[in-house]
Amino acid sequence: MPSDSGSSTQAISNILAAYFAILGIIFLIAIIFSLVVYWRIFSKAGFNGAMSLLALVPGVGSLIVLCILAFGEWPALRELEMLRNQVRGQQGQQFPPFNQQGGPQMPSNPNYQPDGPQYPRY
């Protein structure tokens, strides 16, 4: 009889070991996926992608990353604004042109119908 309880505890410990191994693999995949996503977001924002490694800081890492992305000045937007200012200087007008109501000025297109789709047809 003692051999039966020993084999059942051995089976339970094997099941628990497999369960925790699978959980560990899933956890590792989730961490790697989130790092890749943060890396892509930082790269598209104009930051160094390695800043995504800040998410690995225990406890507050993801909060730090989100604060940088939400409240920081993105280099890509800074570059876009610089390019828009250059275009404004060359054209001598506001870019993009706005009408009196503050909305974008629609191109003069005889096929444009206000009742239809709200984009010009070419």
All heavy atoms as an XYZ file, in Angstrom:
944
protein
N       0.792     -1.192      0.000
C       0.000      0.000      0.000
C       0.845      1.272      0.000
O       0.486      2.214     -0.676
C      -0.907     -0.025      1.221
C      -1.963      0.995      1.163
S      -3.431      0.113      1.206
C      -4.756      0.867      1.108
N       1.931      1.354      0.709
C       2.741      2.564      0.671
C       3.275      2.865     -0.723
O       3.489      4.020     -1.073
C       3.877      2.289      1.636
C       3.437      1.162      2.499
C       2.433      0.412      1.711
N       3.467      1.863     -1.550
C       3.972      2.125     -2.891
C       2.935      2.827     -3.752
O       3.271      3.597     -4.644
C       4.426      0.822     -3.554
O       3.303     -0.028     -3.747
N       1.635      2.590     -3.497
C       0.584      3.262     -4.257
C       0.544      4.755     -3.952
O       0.383      5.579     -4.842
C      -0.781      2.635     -3.957
C      -0.937      1.256     -4.563
O      -0.178      0.970     -5.510
O      -1.790      0.497     -4.084
N       0.669      5.124     -2.695
C       0.644      6.547     -2.354
C       1.894      7.242     -2.861
O       1.846      8.406     -3.247
C       0.489      6.745     -0.847
O       1.664      6.374     -0.173
N       2.999      6.532     -2.899
C       4.229      7.112     -3.440
C       4.126      7.345     -4.929
O       4.582      8.361     -5.454
N       3.501      6.431     -5.646
C       3.357      6.602     -7.091
C       2.328      7.679     -7.410
O       2.469      8.404     -8.400
C       2.978      5.281     -7.760
O       1.698      4.855     -7.317
N       1.290      7.827     -6.589
C       0.296      8.869     -6.852
C       0.877     10.255     -6.564
O       0.608     11.211     -7.302
C      -0.969      8.636     -6.038
O      -0.706      8.751     -4.667
N       1.679     10.375     -5.516
C       2.322     11.677     -5.265
C       3.353     11.975     -6.342
O       3.535     13.136     -6.720
C       2.983     11.713     -3.876
O       3.917     10.643     -3.770
C       1.949     11.639     -2.779
N       4.009     10.959     -6.858
C       4.962     11.153     -7.960
C       4.220     11.606     -9.213
O       4.679     12.494     -9.927
C       5.726      9.852     -8.224
C       6.756      9.940     -9.322
C       7.893     10.863     -8.957
O       8.253     11.000     -7.794
N       8.453     11.513     -9.945
N       3.062     11.028     -9.484
C       2.271     11.424    -10.657
C       1.771     12.854    -10.509
O       1.802     13.640    -11.459
C       1.104     10.467    -10.842
N       1.320     13.207     -9.312
C       0.840     14.570     -9.071
C       1.980     15.569     -9.221
O       1.817     16.631     -9.824
C       0.179     14.672     -7.685
C      -1.132     13.897     -7.679
C      -0.073     16.122     -7.305
C      -1.779     13.805     -6.318
N       3.149     15.236     -8.721
C       4.281     16.155     -8.851
C       4.706     16.286    -10.312
O       5.112     17.369    -10.739
C       5.450     15.703     -7.973
O       5.954     14.467     -8.429
N       4.599     15.217    -11.097
C       4.909     15.303    -12.531
C       3.901     16.181    -13.255
O       4.271     16.980    -14.126
C       4.933     13.904    -13.156
C       6.156     13.114    -12.752
O       7.149     13.668    -12.293
N       6.075     11.791    -12.896
N       2.636     16.049    -12.904
C       1.594     16.882    -13.518
C       1.816     18.344    -13.159
O       1.721     19.232    -14.014
C       0.196     16.397    -13.095
C      -0.099     15.041    -13.729
C      -0.876     17.413    -13.479
C      -1.358     14.384    -13.215
N       2.121     18.635    -11.892
C       2.382     20.010    -11.471
C       3.618     20.590    -12.157
O       3.637     21.759    -12.546
C       2.531     20.085     -9.953
C       1.243     19.994     -9.143
C       1.550     19.971     -7.655
C       0.329     21.151     -9.486
N       4.645     19.774    -12.314
C       5.852     20.242    -12.991
C       5.555     20.593    -14.445
O       6.008     21.627    -14.959
C       6.943     19.178    -12.902
N       4.778     19.749    -15.125
C       4.412     20.031    -16.509
C       3.544     21.284    -16.591
O       3.714     22.115    -17.494
C       3.685     18.831    -17.109
N       2.612     21.423    -15.646
C       1.733     22.590    -15.614
C       2.537     23.875    -15.463
O       2.334     24.839    -16.199
C       0.729     22.437    -14.468
C      -0.152     23.639    -14.254
C      -1.193     23.934    -15.116
C       0.068     24.491    -13.170
C      -2.001     25.037    -14.913
C      -0.729     25.594    -12.955
C      -1.762     25.865    -13.828
O      -2.551     26.964    -13.624
N       3.466     23.896    -14.502
C       4.265     25.097    -14.287
C       5.244     25.350    -15.422
O       5.572     26.496    -15.727
C       4.967     25.046    -12.935
C       4.035     25.271    -11.776
C       3.827     24.296    -10.819
C       3.342     26.469    -11.659
C       2.960     24.504     -9.769
C       2.473     26.690    -10.606
C       2.271     25.703     -9.663
N       5.703     24.317    -16.074
C       6.577     24.495    -17.240
C       5.801     25.151    -18.382
O       6.305     26.075    -19.031
C       7.149     23.145    -17.683
N       4.576     24.702    -18.598
C       3.743     25.307    -19.651
C       3.413     26.750    -19.299
O       3.470     27.633    -20.155
C       2.469     24.464    -19.866
C       2.841     23.128    -20.498
C       1.458     25.204    -20.746
C       1.712     22.136    -20.561
N       3.081     27.018    -18.038
C       2.824     28.397    -17.608
C       4.053     29.286    -17.806
O       3.938     30.441    -18.217
C       2.393     28.433    -16.148
C       0.929     28.177    -15.843
C       0.673     28.275    -14.352
C       0.050     29.139    -16.589
N       5.221     28.746    -17.487
C       6.457     29.508    -17.672
C       6.713     29.844    -19.129
O       7.115     30.965    -19.461
N       6.446     28.892    -20.007
C       6.635     29.134    -21.448
C       5.650     30.191    -21.933
O       6.022     31.106    -22.685
C       6.493     27.814    -22.231
C       7.678     26.902    -21.923
C       6.384     28.072    -23.725
C       7.532     25.494    -22.454
N       4.398     30.100    -21.510
C       3.389     31.102    -21.906
C       3.775     32.480    -21.379
O       3.675     33.488    -22.090
C       1.991     30.674    -21.413
C       1.525     29.442    -22.185
C       0.991     31.815    -21.548
C       0.250     28.825    -21.645
N       4.243     32.546    -20.145
C       4.667     33.813    -19.550
C       5.844     34.406    -20.315
O       5.878     35.600    -20.598
C       5.032     33.583    -18.080
C       5.369     34.822    -17.328
C       4.409     35.781    -17.051
C       6.662     35.052    -16.884
C       4.716     36.923    -16.356
C       6.991     36.197    -16.190
C       6.012     37.138    -15.926
N       6.803     33.577    -20.683
C       7.963     34.034    -21.447
C       7.553     34.555    -22.822
O       8.048     35.592    -23.281
C       8.981     32.897    -21.574
C      10.337     33.241    -22.159
C      11.055     34.242    -21.268
C      11.165     31.988    -22.317
N       6.636     33.852    -23.487
C       6.151     34.299    -24.797
C       5.436     35.638    -24.672
O       5.617     36.525    -25.511
C       5.234     33.219    -25.422
C       6.063     32.004    -25.849
C       4.454     33.771    -26.604
C       5.253     30.808    -26.286
N       4.641     35.821    -23.618
C       3.931     37.089    -23.411
C       4.908     38.238    -23.179
O       4.708     39.344    -23.699
C       2.959     36.963    -22.241
N       5.959     37.998    -22.421
C       6.962     39.043    -22.176
C       7.678     39.410    -23.468
O       7.852     40.597    -23.785
C       7.965     38.589    -21.095
C       7.291     38.579    -19.728
C       9.188     39.496    -21.068
C       8.163     38.012    -18.632
N       8.074     38.416    -24.235
C       8.777     38.684    -25.495
C       7.859     39.429    -26.459
O       8.283     40.391    -27.120
C       9.303     37.371    -26.104
C      10.429     36.814    -25.242
C       9.774     37.573    -27.537
C      10.884     35.419    -25.622
N       6.601     39.016    -26.537
C       5.649     39.700    -27.422
C       5.481     41.159    -27.029
O       5.488     42.049    -27.878
C       4.302     38.979    -27.407
C       3.264     39.642    -28.252
C       3.312     39.546    -29.631
C       2.241     40.378    -27.673
C       2.362     40.157    -30.423
C       1.288     41.002    -28.447
C       1.345     40.888    -29.826
N       5.328     41.436    -25.735
C       5.152     42.824    -25.306
C       6.402     43.655    -25.574
O       6.305     44.820    -25.951
C       4.760     42.896    -23.835
O       5.818     42.451    -23.019
N       7.580     43.062    -25.420
C       8.812     43.793    -25.728
C       8.895     44.126    -27.210
O       9.320     45.229    -27.589
C      10.035     42.995    -25.291
C      10.302     42.951    -23.791
C      11.510     42.068    -23.494
C      10.509     44.339    -23.238
N       8.510     43.189    -28.067
C       8.533     43.440    -29.511
C       7.551     44.552    -29.874
O       7.873     45.444    -30.668
C       8.231     42.141    -30.293
C       7.978     42.425    -31.762
C       9.365     41.150    -30.139
N       6.372     44.529    -29.263
C       5.377     45.565    -29.538
C       5.888     46.932    -29.083
O       5.819     47.915    -29.829
C       4.030     45.223    -28.858
C       3.075     46.399    -28.887
C       3.403     44.017    -29.531
N       6.405     47.003    -27.861
C       6.962     48.276    -27.378
C       8.134     48.734    -28.244
O       8.300     49.918    -28.508
C       7.414     48.158    -25.917
C       6.309     48.299    -24.915
C       6.215     47.433    -23.832
C       5.366     49.305    -25.014
C       5.212     47.557    -22.891
C       4.354     49.438    -24.081
C       4.289     48.565    -23.029
O       3.296     48.700    -22.101
N       8.980     47.800    -28.689
C      10.121     48.142    -29.544
C       9.630     48.802    -30.826
O      10.161     49.821    -31.255
C      10.926     46.878    -29.864
C      12.257     47.151    -30.479
C      12.512     47.611    -31.739
C      13.534     46.991    -29.872
N      13.850     47.734    -31.947
C      14.500     47.352    -30.818
C      13.936     46.542    -28.621
C      15.854     47.293    -30.549
C      15.289     46.497    -28.360
C      16.226     46.867    -29.309
N       8.583     48.232    -31.449
C       8.034     48.792    -32.692
C       7.425     50.171    -32.456
O       7.597     51.077    -33.265
C       6.969     47.857    -33.272
C       7.455     46.498    -33.725
C       8.175     46.576    -35.041
N       7.393     47.267    -36.012
C       6.884     46.743    -37.110
N       7.085     45.493    -37.364
N       6.187     47.465    -37.955
N       6.715     50.332    -31.338
C       6.097     51.623    -31.047
C       7.176     52.685    -30.822
O       7.089     53.795    -31.363
C       5.162     51.515    -29.827
C       3.945     50.671    -30.170
C       4.728     52.899    -29.343
C       3.075     50.331    -28.982
N       8.200     52.356    -30.038
C       9.279     53.320    -29.808
C       9.984     53.667    -31.114
O      10.319     54.830    -31.356
C      10.286     52.782    -28.791
C       9.944     53.084    -27.363
C       9.603     52.070    -26.482
C       9.959     54.380    -26.891
C       9.275     52.339    -25.168
C       9.642     54.673    -25.581
C       9.296     53.648    -24.719
N      10.214     52.701    -31.976
C      10.883     52.952    -33.248
C      10.047     53.857    -34.142
O      10.567     54.779    -34.771
C      11.184     51.642    -33.967
O      12.073     50.868    -33.210
N       8.749     53.608    -34.215
C       7.881     54.431    -35.058
C       7.720     55.836    -34.499
O       7.470     56.774    -35.256
C       6.513     53.772    -35.215
C       6.566     52.581    -36.137
C       5.196     51.992    -36.351
C       5.303     50.811    -37.300
N       3.994     50.259    -37.650
N       7.858     55.984    -33.192
C       7.756     57.307    -32.572
C       9.045     58.098    -32.740
O       9.071     59.295    -32.482
C       7.416     57.177    -31.097
N      10.115     57.442    -33.159
C      11.381     58.129    -33.358
C      12.370     57.925    -32.232
O      13.460     58.479    -32.258
N      12.004     57.147    -31.223
C      12.909     56.838    -30.127
C      13.746     55.616    -30.492
O      13.460     54.914    -31.449
C      12.126     56.515    -28.844
C      11.391     57.677    -28.255
C      10.012     57.742    -28.320
C      12.066     58.697    -27.621
C       9.317     58.789    -27.765
C      11.384     59.752    -27.056
C      10.019     59.805    -27.138
N      14.762     55.364    -29.669
C      15.532     54.140    -29.813
C      14.667     52.981    -29.328
O      14.082     53.035    -28.247
C      16.819     54.232    -28.991
C      17.745     53.073    -29.216
O      17.412     52.114    -29.921
N      18.916     53.148    -28.618
N      14.582     51.920    -30.114
C      13.747     50.786    -29.767
C      14.160     50.105    -28.481
O      13.341     49.462    -27.816
N      15.427     50.245    -28.102
C      15.905     49.605    -26.878
C      15.254     50.185    -25.630
O      15.335     49.587    -24.558
C      17.420     49.731    -26.784
N      14.572     51.324    -25.763
C      13.867     51.881    -24.609
C      12.735     50.959    -24.165
O      12.231     51.079    -23.060
C      13.330     53.274    -24.928
C      14.419     54.320    -25.014
S      13.784     55.954    -25.370
C      13.038     56.359    -23.802
N      12.351     50.025    -25.035
C      11.307     49.070    -24.651
C      11.780     48.154    -23.527
O      10.959     47.579    -22.814
C      10.881     48.237    -25.849
O      11.953     47.418    -26.282
N      13.075     48.046    -23.336
C      13.602     47.208    -22.265
C      13.298     47.786    -20.887
O      13.416     47.089    -19.879
C      15.108     47.006    -22.443
C      15.524     46.284    -23.736
C      17.030     46.218    -23.844
C      14.914     44.892    -23.781
N      12.872     49.057    -20.843
C      12.440     49.644    -19.574
C      11.235     48.909    -19.010
O      10.990     48.935    -17.801
C      12.096     51.116    -19.753
C      13.258     52.081    -19.949
C      12.734     53.456    -20.320
C      14.090     52.147    -18.699
N      10.485     48.242    -19.879
C       9.308     47.501    -19.416
C       9.700     46.323    -18.536
O       8.862     45.782    -17.829
C       8.496     47.012    -20.611
N      10.962     45.939    -18.553
C      11.416     44.825    -17.730
C      11.682     45.219    -16.284
O      11.935     44.352    -15.454
C      12.687     44.214    -18.332
C      12.517     43.536    -19.693
C      13.852     43.049    -20.211
C      11.535     42.390    -19.595
N      11.640     46.523    -15.980
C      11.840     46.967    -14.602
C      10.670     46.443    -13.774
O       9.503     46.706    -14.110
C      11.911     48.509    -14.520
C      11.970     48.979    -13.084
C      13.089     49.021    -15.317
N      10.949     45.696    -12.732
C       9.851     45.080    -11.959
C       8.934     46.112    -11.325
O       9.374     47.101    -10.757
C      10.578     44.284    -10.876
C      11.968     44.126    -11.350
C      12.258     45.298    -12.232
N       7.646     45.882    -11.463
C       6.653     46.713    -10.795
C       6.209     47.924    -11.575
O       5.035     48.086    -11.843
N       7.124     48.794    -11.950
C       6.758     50.063    -12.560
C       7.252     50.210    -13.994
O       7.086     51.269    -14.594
C       7.291     51.246    -11.717
C       6.635     51.293    -10.367
C       8.798     51.192    -11.588
N       7.830     49.179    -14.563
C       8.412     49.286    -15.897
C       7.420     49.663    -16.973
O       7.652     50.576    -17.771
N       6.285     48.988    -17.012
C       5.272     49.291    -18.022
C       4.696     50.683    -17.818
O       4.386     51.375    -18.787
C       4.154     48.259    -17.990
O       4.652     47.009    -18.398
N       4.564     51.113    -16.577
C       4.071     52.459    -16.298
C       5.064     53.513    -16.802
O       4.664     54.528    -17.380
C       3.830     52.626    -14.796
C       3.255     53.958    -14.360
C       1.866     54.155    -14.947
C       3.203     54.039    -12.853
N       6.349     53.271    -16.614
C       7.377     54.194    -17.113
C       7.303     54.291    -18.636
O       7.325     55.388    -19.203
C       8.776     53.739    -16.657
C       8.922     53.881    -15.141
C       9.863     54.518    -17.379
C      10.181     53.243    -14.589
N       7.191     53.144    -19.300
C       7.132     53.124    -20.765
C       5.900     53.879    -21.258
O       5.984     54.694    -22.187
C       7.137     51.663    -21.272
C       6.779     51.591    -22.735
C       8.485     51.024    -21.026
N       4.749     53.635    -20.650
C       3.532     54.325    -21.066
C       3.620     55.829    -20.822
O       3.139     56.615    -21.639
C       2.321     53.733    -20.335
C       1.906     52.343    -20.802
C       0.769     51.814    -19.928
C       1.500     52.347    -22.251
N       4.232     56.247    -19.732
C       4.390     57.689    -19.467
C       5.308     58.344    -20.489
O       5.045     59.464    -20.935
C       4.905     57.918    -18.051
S       3.662     57.622    -16.777
N       6.374     57.660    -20.863
C       7.274     58.205    -21.887
C       6.530     58.370    -23.202
O       6.633     59.399    -23.870
C       8.515     57.304    -22.061
C       9.415     57.395    -20.839
C       9.287     57.681    -23.317
C      10.558     56.396    -20.839
N       5.760     57.359    -23.572
C       5.038     57.424    -24.842
C       3.899     58.441    -24.803
O       3.625     59.110    -25.793
C       4.496     56.045    -25.206
C       5.551     55.024    -25.615
C       4.926     53.653    -25.780
C       6.257     55.445    -26.888
N       3.232     58.562    -23.667
C       2.075     59.445    -23.587
C       2.464     60.907    -23.414
O       1.851     61.792    -24.022
C       1.174     59.015    -22.434
N       3.462     61.186    -22.586
C       3.758     62.569    -22.232
C       5.060     63.099    -22.821
O       5.328     64.290    -22.733
C       3.785     62.718    -20.708
C       2.495     62.310    -20.059
C       2.447     61.215    -19.216
C       1.334     63.007    -20.304
C       1.266     60.821    -18.615
C       0.140     62.624    -19.710
C       0.109     61.528    -18.872
N       5.869     62.232    -23.398
C       7.130     62.677    -23.980
C       6.930     63.292    -25.353
O       5.935     63.054    -26.032
N       7.884     64.115    -25.762
C       7.845     64.699    -27.099
C       8.479     63.714    -28.065
O       9.652     63.365    -27.935
C       8.598     66.031    -27.125
C       8.497     66.722    -28.456
C       9.233     68.049    -28.466
O       9.710     68.481    -27.402
O       9.339     68.632    -29.552
N       7.706     63.264    -29.020
C       8.179     62.259    -29.963
C       9.100     62.901    -30.996
O       8.738     63.895    -31.633
C       7.013     61.608    -30.684
C       6.165     60.735    -29.841
C       6.147     60.659    -28.481
C       5.198     59.809    -30.309
N       5.223     59.734    -28.075
C       4.624     59.199    -29.174
C       4.759     59.432    -31.556
C       3.644     58.236    -29.275
C       3.773     58.471    -31.654
C       3.231     57.875    -30.521
N      10.288     62.349    -31.206
C      11.186     62.890    -32.230
C      10.579     62.859    -33.631
O      10.827     63.753    -34.440
C      12.408     61.982    -32.144
C      12.394     61.444    -30.752
C      10.944     61.317    -30.406
N       9.761     61.866    -33.938
C       9.142     61.788    -35.264
C       8.178     62.951    -35.481
O       8.128     63.538    -36.564
C       8.422     60.458    -35.436
N       7.423     63.329    -34.452
C       6.508     64.463    -34.583
C       7.271     65.783    -34.645
O       6.849     66.714    -35.324
C       5.519     64.471    -33.422
C       4.507     63.333    -33.415
C       3.616     63.427    -32.187
C       3.688     63.337    -34.678
N       8.380     65.862    -33.908
C       9.220     67.065    -33.970
C       9.770     67.245    -35.383
O       9.766     68.352    -35.934
C      10.362     66.938    -32.962
C      11.138     68.215    -32.783
C      12.253     68.109    -31.742
N      11.990     67.160    -30.676
C      12.824     66.164    -30.342
N      13.950     66.008    -30.981
N      12.533     65.349    -29.365
N      10.209     66.156    -35.998
C      10.727     66.223    -37.370
C       9.616     66.586    -38.351
O       9.830     67.381    -39.269
C      11.342     64.877    -37.750
C      11.947     64.854    -39.126
C      12.561     63.500    -39.458
O      12.670     62.642    -38.564
O      12.918     63.312    -40.633
N       8.416     66.042    -38.152
C       7.290     66.375    -39.013
C       6.954     67.853    -38.912
O       6.706     68.502    -39.931
C       6.078     65.524    -38.636
C       4.791     65.803    -39.400
C       4.957     65.473    -40.881
C       3.655     65.020    -38.798
N       6.939     68.389    -37.717
C       6.653     69.817    -37.539
C       7.725     70.679    -38.201
O       7.425     71.706    -38.802
C       6.528     70.151    -36.050
C       6.082     71.558    -35.777
C       4.705     71.864    -36.342
O       3.855     70.960    -36.398
O       4.498     73.027    -36.743
N       8.985     70.252    -38.109
C      10.059     70.990    -38.758
C       9.865     70.995    -40.279
O      10.019     72.024    -40.936
C      11.408     70.368    -38.398
C      12.606     71.118    -38.949
S      14.165     70.343    -38.509
C      14.024     68.778    -39.357
N       9.504     69.857    -40.841
C       9.270     69.779    -42.285
C       8.064     70.616    -42.692
O       8.088     71.274    -43.744
C       9.076     68.328    -42.711
C      10.309     67.437    -42.616
C       9.945     65.987    -42.881
C      11.371     67.907    -43.587
N       7.009     70.620    -41.879
C       5.855     71.462    -42.192
C       6.225     72.934    -42.160
O       5.760     73.723    -42.988
C       4.726     71.184    -41.203
C       4.008     69.903    -41.469
C       2.870     69.720    -40.505
N       2.103     68.539    -40.859
C       1.119     68.052    -40.145
N       0.772     68.648    -39.015
N       0.468     66.988    -40.532
N       7.063     73.341    -41.208
C       7.503     74.737    -41.151
C       8.321     75.105    -42.381
O       8.229     76.220    -42.879
C       8.296     74.998    -39.877
C       7.414     75.023    -38.647
O       6.217     75.303    -38.741
N       7.985     74.705    -37.499
N       9.127     74.169    -42.874
C       9.893     74.427    -44.098
C       8.966     74.612    -45.286
O       9.161     75.497    -46.114
C      10.874     73.294    -44.368
C      12.049     73.253    -43.447
C      12.961     72.067    -43.731
O      12.644     71.194    -44.546
N      14.081     72.013    -43.038
N       7.924     73.793    -45.370
C       6.973     73.910    -46.472
C       6.209     75.215    -46.370
O       5.994     75.890    -47.377
C       6.010     72.699    -46.492
C       4.866     72.920    -47.449
C       6.764     71.437    -46.847
N       5.831     75.606    -45.154
C       5.140     76.881    -44.966
C       6.014     78.034    -45.428
O       5.544     78.969    -46.053
C       4.774     77.086    -43.503
C       3.608     76.310    -43.035
C       3.298     76.657    -41.581
N       2.458     75.628    -41.023
C       2.634     75.063    -39.844
N       3.620     75.466    -39.073
N       1.824     74.130    -39.421
N       7.291     77.970    -45.098
C       8.210     79.032    -45.488
C       8.398     79.105    -46.993
O       8.498     80.182    -47.560
N       8.418     77.982    -47.669
C       8.598     77.969    -49.115
C       7.339     78.416    -49.847
O       7.411     79.126    -50.839
C       8.982     76.560    -49.598
C      10.352     76.128    -49.169
C      10.626     74.667    -49.512
O       9.772     73.970    -50.040
N      11.824     74.217    -49.197
N       6.174     78.015    -49.351
C       4.932     78.340    -50.041
C       4.360     79.682    -49.599
O       3.534     80.249    -50.296
C       3.887     77.251    -49.798
C       4.250     75.928    -50.422
C       3.198     74.865    -50.135
O       2.292     75.066    -49.348
N       3.327     73.736    -50.792
N       4.760     80.150    -48.431
C       4.234     81.412    -47.935
C       2.770     81.314    -47.531
O       2.058     82.293    -47.535
N       2.295     80.122    -47.220
C       0.909     79.953    -46.813
C       0.824     78.933    -45.692
O       1.785     78.252    -45.392
C       0.045     79.507    -47.980
C       0.402     78.120    -48.507
C      -0.491     77.718    -49.667
O      -1.326     78.486    -50.084
N      -0.306     76.530    -50.171
N      -0.352     78.844    -45.121
C      -0.569     77.896    -44.038
C      -0.671     76.492    -44.631
O      -1.237     76.295    -45.698
C      -1.855     78.264    -43.310
C      -2.038     77.560    -42.007
C      -3.295     78.033    -41.314
O      -4.142     78.652    -41.933
N      -3.408     77.755    -40.033
N      -0.102     75.513    -43.938
C      -0.128     74.138    -44.437
C      -0.812     73.242    -43.436
O      -0.414     73.218    -42.290
C       1.296     73.642    -44.659
C       1.364     72.241    -45.190
C       1.134     71.998    -46.523
C       1.644     71.167    -44.363
C       1.206     70.718    -47.025
C       1.705     69.886    -44.849
C       1.489     69.669    -46.193
N      -1.784     72.521    -43.757
C      -2.588     72.519    -44.965
C      -3.531     73.712    -44.963
O      -3.798     74.292    -43.917
C      -3.376     71.205    -44.864
C      -3.503     70.972    -43.412
C      -2.257     71.534    -42.791
N      -4.059     74.107    -46.131
C      -4.944     75.272    -46.164
C      -6.237     75.000    -45.409
O      -6.780     73.909    -45.468
C      -5.203     75.479    -47.660
C      -4.855     74.192    -48.307
C      -3.840     73.523    -47.432
N      -6.703     76.019    -44.666
C      -7.932     75.897    -43.884
C      -8.938     76.927    -44.362
O      -8.576     78.008    -44.818
C      -7.657     76.107    -42.388
C      -6.921     74.972    -41.758
C      -5.549     75.042    -41.555
C      -7.585     73.826    -41.369
C      -4.873     73.982    -40.974
C      -6.918     72.765    -40.784
C      -5.559     72.843    -40.587
N     -10.214     76.596    -44.234
C     -11.265     77.551    -44.567
C     -11.592     78.395    -43.332
O     -10.957     78.262    -42.293
C     -12.506     76.827    -45.108
C     -13.059     75.808    -44.132
O     -12.787     75.865    -42.942
N     -13.848     74.866    -44.641
N     -12.621     79.273    -43.439
C     -12.934     80.184    -42.352
C     -13.470     79.456    -41.111
O     -13.335     79.948    -39.997
C     -13.969     81.227    -42.797
C     -13.397     82.337    -43.649
C     -13.122     81.889    -45.079
O     -13.640     80.887    -45.537
N     -12.272     82.633    -45.777
N     -14.082     78.288    -41.277
C     -14.618     77.555    -40.142
C     -13.538     76.776    -39.400
O     -13.804     76.171    -38.377
C     -15.707     76.577    -40.596
C     -16.995     77.242    -41.023
C     -16.923     77.780    -42.445
O     -16.118     77.327    -43.241
N     -17.736     78.771    -42.739
N     -12.315     76.737    -39.891
C     -11.234     76.033    -39.235
C     -11.011     74.626    -39.750
O     -10.097     73.943    -39.333
N     -11.839     74.180    -40.664
C     -11.677     72.844    -41.235
C     -10.772     72.875    -42.446
O     -10.455     73.937    -42.984
N     -10.326     71.724    -42.909
C      -9.470     71.715    -44.098
C     -10.249     72.139    -45.327
O     -11.431     71.862    -45.471
C      -9.021     70.265    -44.203
C      -9.967     69.484    -43.387
C     -10.546     70.411    -42.374
N      -9.573     72.849    -46.203
C     -10.186     73.344    -47.423
C     -10.300     72.188    -48.424
O      -9.337     71.479    -48.672
C      -9.325     74.464    -47.996
C      -9.964     75.226    -49.114
C      -9.086     76.394    -49.511
O      -7.956     76.503    -49.064
N      -9.595     77.256    -50.343
N     -11.492     71.992    -48.942
C     -11.706     70.912    -49.894
C     -11.168     71.311    -51.258
O     -11.277     72.465    -51.668
C     -13.203     70.584    -50.008
C     -13.806     70.058    -48.722
S     -12.980     68.603    -48.087
C     -13.383     67.432    -49.352
N     -10.588     70.372    -51.993
C     -10.091     70.708    -53.328
C     -11.258     71.021    -54.253
O     -12.361     70.498    -54.099
C      -9.358     69.443    -53.762
C      -9.918     68.356    -52.924
C     -10.361     68.984    -51.657
N     -10.986     71.913    -55.203
C     -12.044     72.235    -56.160
C     -12.145     71.084    -57.147
O     -11.248     70.828    -57.941
C     -11.722     73.548    -56.875
O     -10.477     73.433    -57.523
N     -13.232     70.367    -57.058
C     -13.444     69.194    -57.889
C     -14.902     69.207    -58.316
O     -15.794     69.170    -57.477
C     -13.112     67.922    -57.100
C     -13.118     66.685    -57.963
O     -13.628     66.701    -59.080
N     -12.566     65.612    -57.447
N     -15.181     69.236    -59.610
C     -16.581     69.297    -60.044
C     -17.363     68.035    -59.705
O     -18.580     68.068    -59.644
C     -16.484     69.489    -61.559
C     -15.118     69.041    -61.923
C     -14.256     69.259    -60.723
N     -16.688     66.915    -59.456
C     -17.376     65.673    -59.139
C     -17.668     65.512    -57.658
O     -18.275     64.529    -57.259
C     -16.554     64.466    -59.610
C     -16.415     64.432    -61.118
O     -17.297     64.893    -61.832
N     -15.314     63.910    -61.598
N     -17.256     66.460    -56.841
C     -17.473     66.353    -55.405
C     -18.931     66.604    -55.079
O     -19.533     67.583    -55.512
C     -16.592     67.347    -54.650
C     -16.810     67.320    -53.167
C     -16.342     66.265    -52.409
C     -17.519     68.325    -52.538
C     -16.554     66.218    -51.048
C     -17.732     68.293    -51.181
C     -17.252     67.231    -50.442
O     -17.467     67.183    -49.092
N     -19.533     65.680    -54.323
C     -20.932     65.816    -53.925
C     -20.996     65.791    -52.402
O     -20.601     64.813    -51.777
C     -21.757     64.661    -54.487
C     -21.734     64.592    -55.990
C     -22.385     63.312    -56.493
O     -22.712     62.436    -55.719
N     -22.550     63.236    -57.796
N     -21.500     66.858    -51.767
C     -21.555     66.878    -50.311
C     -22.424     65.781    -49.718
O     -22.252     65.399    -48.584
C     -22.115     68.249    -49.969
C     -22.302     68.971    -51.240
C     -21.974     68.073    -52.367
N     -23.397     65.269    -50.465
C     -24.266     64.226    -49.947
C     -23.593     62.864    -49.988
O     -23.943     61.977    -49.229
C     -25.568     64.147    -50.755
C     -26.327     65.459    -50.696
O     -26.363     66.061    -49.617
O     -26.854     65.863    -51.744
N     -22.632     62.705    -50.863
C     -21.976     61.412    -51.034
C     -20.808     61.241    -50.091
O     -20.768     61.831    -49.013
N     -19.849     60.452    -50.480
C     -18.661     60.236    -49.643
C     -17.928     61.546    -49.402
O     -17.890     62.425    -50.256
C     -17.815     59.270    -50.464
C     -18.744     58.660    -51.450
C     -19.814     59.666    -51.699
N     -17.328     61.673    -48.232
C     -16.663     62.912    -47.849
C     -15.193     62.918    -48.237
O     -14.337     63.307    -47.471
C     -16.826     63.141    -46.355
C     -18.260     63.314    -45.926
C     -18.917     64.515    -46.585
O     -18.357     65.613    -46.559
N     -20.068     64.327    -47.176
N     -14.899     62.467    -49.428
C     -13.551     62.529    -49.950
C     -13.621     62.836    -51.430
O     -14.596     62.500    -52.106
C     -12.783     61.220    -49.698
C     -13.494     59.980    -50.188
C     -13.321     59.509    -51.475
C     -14.322     59.264    -49.340
C     -13.985     58.389    -51.919
C     -14.991     58.136    -49.776
C     -14.808     57.701    -51.069
O     -15.444     56.595    -51.505
N     -12.617     63.532    -51.970
C     -12.667     63.901    -53.386
C     -12.474     62.686    -54.286
O     -11.765     61.763    -53.954
C     -11.524     64.905    -53.539
C     -10.628     64.625    -52.393
C     -11.467     64.073    -51.304
N     -13.145     62.712    -55.413
C     -12.996     61.637    -56.397
C     -12.024     62.088    -57.464
O     -12.095     63.217    -57.945
C     -14.343     61.326    -57.047
C     -15.353     60.829    -56.065
C     -16.640     60.538    -56.766
N     -17.672     60.279    -55.767
C     -18.938     60.191    -56.026
N     -19.373     60.333    -57.267
N     -19.788     59.950    -55.071
N     -11.141     61.225    -57.866
C     -10.143     61.573    -58.882
C     -10.355     60.762    -60.114
O     -10.760     59.663    -60.125
C      -8.733     61.344    -58.347
C      -8.410     62.262    -57.203
C      -8.416     61.808    -55.893
C      -8.118     63.593    -57.427
C      -8.120     62.647    -54.851
C      -7.820     64.427    -56.369
C      -7.831     63.956    -55.102
O      -7.525     64.779    -54.068
